[in-house]
Amino acid sequence: MRPRVILADDHVMVAEALGRLIDEVADLVGRAADGQQLVESTRRLKPDIIVSDITMPVMSGLDALRQLKSEQSSARFIFLTVHTEASVAAEAIRAGASGYLLKAAAGEELLEAIRAVMAGRIYLTPHIAGDVLRTISGSADQHHHLTVRQREILRMVAQGKRMKEIAAELKISVRTVEDHKSQLLHVLGVKTTADLIRFAVKQGLVAD
């Protein structure tokens, strides 16, 4: 099934162009011109993905993300913005965003980001990914104690590899990989693969 998407951008012409692009891979079920509208639309329409600008009237995209996360919304956020600062992108990822890309590179990259996020991965635009990862890893929580094997598997999961691929590369059974993944979820206190990927990004375990 095609994912359901809400688009949030206060520039009408930009929103119309992005809407046509999104229609290629997803169902655009709603639009918002500010952060408060986005929160209200998400509560009502329950989309799979939100594609949002950061700077918007009334409430920013980041504040909308935090509000929806506090309400346990399952929608995955992709920020599409003009902000190129690594610190802004790092803040978005820490807040729970699943994707971050630049309007200057919108187009096929947005479609790629939607596909990646729907597959449970985090998408960072290559234009600033290295700086973002260094920013995040420089301040990441280092108090989690993982074994070498757990870190190996965490890194491979974050790279989007399937359980069978990880098992083959490490020469262990798929069941063993699944057991390690379950232990990672428990040790890190998270619930989903996306949460594991987010932690791996924060720890700098994903290559630039």
Secondary structure, DSSP 8 states (H G I E B T S, - for coil): ---EEEEE-S-HHHHHHHHHHHTTTSEEEEEESSHHHHHHHHHHH--SEEEE-SS-SSS-HHHHHHHHHHTT---EEEEEES---HHHHHHHHHHT-SEEEEGGGTTHHHHHHHHHHHTT--EE-TTTHHHHHHHHHHT--------HHHHHHHHHHHTT--HHHHHHHHTS-HHHHHHHHHHHHHHHT--SHHHHHHHHHHTT-S--
